[in-house]
Amino acid sequence: EVQDVGNINRMVDIVVLLILTGLSVSDIRNKKVSRRVLTLWGILTVIWKIVDFYRIRVFLEKMEQTNVENLVGICAGIGVGVLFLLVSKVTEEAIGYGDSVAIMILGGYLGFWKVVGVLAAAFFTSGVCSVILAFRGRVKTMPFFPFLTLGYILMLAEQGGAA
């Protein structure tokens, strides 16, 4: 049963990675992302978390405190995305709304600490690319989704594949 849970988590991680990759391609090509895809991803994340909470409660006896801790982590992760939505509003979309919504969805899926780690990796790699482009005289805005996707990939690699 534990191996089945690990396999399910890996499949969900792959689906999230595919969604992020598709949104990254759209962000690079069109400089925007699909609201429909973000909405569907958000709905799927909510459904997955409900299933995940139920599954945890069924498989483990002592889940009441852990469920509360998981719920707090998920809410805090969503809060990170809400904070980014506010930054998007204040900066007139220096960070796009689509990026912020994706951060909110990722926060709901991963929880607070994991989404913070993904964002740290994303901002670090985007900063390195910005410095390289600045030295080459190519100062321009860059889509953020590819860096968010890279941060997610790095998190998965660091954790051995399961979120």
Residue pairs with C-beta under 8 A, 6 or more apart in sequence:
1 59
5 55
5 59
6 162
9 162
9 163
10 161
10 162
12 48
12 163
13 156
13 161
13 162
13 163
15 44
16 41
16 106
16 109
16 152
16 163
17 149
17 152
17 153
17 156
19 37
19 41
20 102
20 145
20 148
20 149
20 152
21 149
22 37
23 33
23 34
23 37
23 38
23 98
23 102
23 145
23 149
24 143
24 145
24 146
24 148
24 149
26 32
26 33
26 34
26 37
26 145
27 33
27 98
27 143
27 144
27 145
27 146
28 143
28 145
28 146
31 143
32 96
32 98
33 96
33 98
33 102
33 145
35 98
38 98
38 101
38 102
38 105
41 102
41 105
42 101
42 104
42 105
42 108
45 105
45 108
45 109
46 108
48 109
49 74
49 108
49 109
53 67
53 70
53 71
56 63
56 66
56 67
56 70
57 63
57 67
60 66
70 111
73 111
73 112
73 113
74 107
74 108
74 111
74 112
76 107
76 111
76 112
77 106
77 107
77 108
77 109
77 110
77 111
77 112
77 114
77 115
78 104
78 107
78 108
79 107
79 112
80 103
80 104
80 107
80 112
80 115
80 116
80 119
81 100
81 101
81 102
81 103
81 104
81 105
81 106
81 107
81 108
81 115
82 104
84 95
84 99
84 100
84 103
84 104
85 97
85 100
85 101
85 104
87 94
87 95
87 100
88 94
88 95
88 96
88 97
88 99
88 100
95 144
96 144
98 145
99 144
99 145
99 148
102 145
102 148
103 115
103 119
103 148
106 115
106 118
106 148
106 152
107 115
109 163
110 118
110 155
110 163
114 155
114 163
117 151
117 155
117 158
118 148
118 151
118 152
118 154
118 155
119 148
119 151
120 151
121 150
121 151
121 154
121 155
122 144
122 147
122 148
122 150
122 151
123 147
125 147
125 150
125 151
126 142
126 144
126 147
129 142
129 147
130 142
133 139
133 140
133 142
155 163
156 162
156 163
